[in-house]
């Protein structure tokens, strides 16, 4: 019992340090619905979604999904073009590296809380394209959460490309199902989690200077005016 108490205390201290040093603490377990219960109709539907995507995945789709395993905002180069590279955008790269670290900590706490097994652990019919780390649970999807957190931030930096940014985040998240390592419910939870985390970062004063530097750098690299047109901002 004493050992368990010390372990819980260490987790709480770690969470507090993360919140103080890297971003606002968000209890995703209080915001997200729980994952489908094993054996429930919803769980069976979830598995059917994984198997349906697996049955129709093409070599081109597999290659794209494998490339999207990278935890990097620069997967959004499809939206922003050749100028969107870490070498050309050091402030942007540094800002989103910090975002990724923050996201990882918040999602890890939720994964540990639910400890939802991955699809391959639930059915031998699932043939994943990658081997995930032991005890890296399925719900919510970390990649999906990060993709949507990044999308919220990018869409506020460059609202002129909001639709394309979120479409790319949708694809990035869907590729986790293509890989056979996540359920549709994991991805949907990631969408919700990422939206919350991105919104919190936009409102956190401790992030404003780095956000502004990345925003200015990115807009300049894209040859966009320092501020978007009023009509574009209103459409957000």
N, C-alpha and C positions, 0 to 999 in steps of 0.2 A: 504493500500500500504506500509506504514511504517513497519507494522508487517511482511509482506511478505519479505521486504528487509532484515529485521533482521534475519528472518528464513534462507534466502539464505546465508547471511553472516555467520551464525552459521554453516551451512553445509560446506561452504568453509573452515572455520577455522578447523572444524573437520577433513576434508580430508587432509588439510595441516599437521595437527598434526599427523595423521595416517602415512602419507608418511614420515615425518621426523623421527618418532619414531619406525616405524615397517616395513617399506619397501618402495620400489620405487612406486610412484603413477602411475597407468596405466589407461588411459581413455578407458575403454572397449567399450563405446558407439561409439568411433571413429574407433574401430577395427572390431567389430562384425557387421554382417548384422542385420537389424531389424527383429523382430519376424514376422511371417506371419500375414497379415492384416485379421481382422475378416471377415468371409464370402468369402474369396478368395479361389481359387482352392487349393493353398498350405495349407491353414488352414484346409480345408476339408480333405486333404490327411494326415495332421498331426493328426487330430482327428481319422481318420481311423486307423492310426498306434497304437494309444492308445487303441482303442477298440479291435483291432486284438490281441494285447498282452494280454489284459484282458480276452479275450475269451479262450485263451489256457493256462493261468497260472495254474500251478499245486501246490498242497500243499507243495511240496519240494521247488519249486521256490519261493513261497510266504514266506516260512520260511527264505530262504536265503536273499530275498529282505528286509525283516523286520530286520534281523541281520545287514544288510548293511546300515541301517538308522544311525548308529553311525558315527560321524565325527571323524574318527580316522585312522591314518596311519597303525595301527596295524590290520586293516582288510586285509592288505597284508600278514598276517601270512600264508595264503594259499601258497604264493610263497616262503617264507623264513623259514617256519617251527617253531618248538617249541622254538627256541632261540629268536624269534622275539616277545618280550614282553616288556612292559614299565619298569618292575622291573629289567630286565637284561640289558636294554639299556636306561639308564637315559638321556644321551646326545642326543640320537636319539629322545626320547620322548619330551624333552624340545624343540629341534629344530623344530619338526613338529607341536607341539602345537603353536609355534610362526607362522609357516606357515599357520595353520588353521585360526588364528586370522587375519593375513594379507589378506588371501583369502576372508574371510567373509566381510571385509570392502570394498574391491574392487568390489565384486559381488553385495553387497547391493546397491552401487551407481548405477550400471547398472540396477538392478531390479527397483529401484525407477524412473529411467529415462523412462523406457518403460512401467512399470506397466501392464504387460501382464497377464491376468487372467489365473488361473489354469484350467486344463481340466474339473473338476467337475463344475466349474462356467459357462462353455460353453455348457454342455450337461448333462441331467439327466441320460443318459445311462452310464456314467462313475461312477464306484463304487470304490473309492479310499480306500486303506487299512490303511490310517492314516489321521488325521486331521492336516493340516498345520496351522501355526500361521496366524492370520489375517494380511492382507496387506503384506504378504511375497509372493511376486509375482513369476511368473513361469519362466521368461526368464531373464538371462540364469539359468540353474540348478546349484545351489550352491554345491550340493554333487558332481556332475559331474566335475565341475571346480576344486574342491579340489582334487578329485581322480586323475585327469590328472596332476595337479600341483605336487602332491606327486609322481606320476609316473615319471615325467621328472627328479625330483631330485633323486629318488631312482635308476632310470636307469643309472644315471651318477655316483652314488655311487657304484653300483654293475652292471656294464654293462654286466657281464656274464649272467645275468638273465633278460636282457632287454625285450625279447619277452614275457616272462611270466608276467613281471610287467605290461606291457601295456595291455596284455590280461585280467589281473585282473582289471585294471582300466576300460576297456570296460564293463566288467560284472557289476562292481560297478555302473557305469553310467546307464546301461540298467535296473538295478533294480529300478531306479526311475520311469521308464515307467511301470514296473511290479506293482509298488505300486499305480499306477494310479494318480500320483501327478505331472507328467511332460510329455510333448510332446517329440517326437523324436527331434524336432528342438531345444528344450531347452537343451537336452543332447549334441547335436552337437555343440551348442554354448558354452557349458561348456568345451567340448574337445578343442575347439579353444582358449577359455579364459585361461584354465589351462596350455596349451602349452606356451602361451605368458607369463603368470605369472611365471611359473617355469623357463623359460629361463631368465627372468629379474632377478630373485633371484640368479641364477647361476652367473650372471655377476655383481651383486651388492657387492662392497667391504665390506659393513657393515654386510653382511651375511657370509663372507668367513670363519671366525674363527669357528663359530658355525657349519657351514656345514662340515668343515674339521674334527671337533671333532666327529660329528655324523657318518660321513663316515668311519673314522678309527675304531670307536667302532663297527659299524655294520659289517664291513669286518672281524674284529677279531672274533666277535660272530659267524660268518658263517664259520670260519676257512679258510678264503681266504687270499691270500697274501696282503700285504699293498697296492700294486699297481697291477692292472690287467695286464694281458699279453698284449703286444703291439698289437697283432692281434685282441684282443677283443676291445681295445680302438679304433683301426682303423675302426672296423665294426660298431661303433656307428653312 
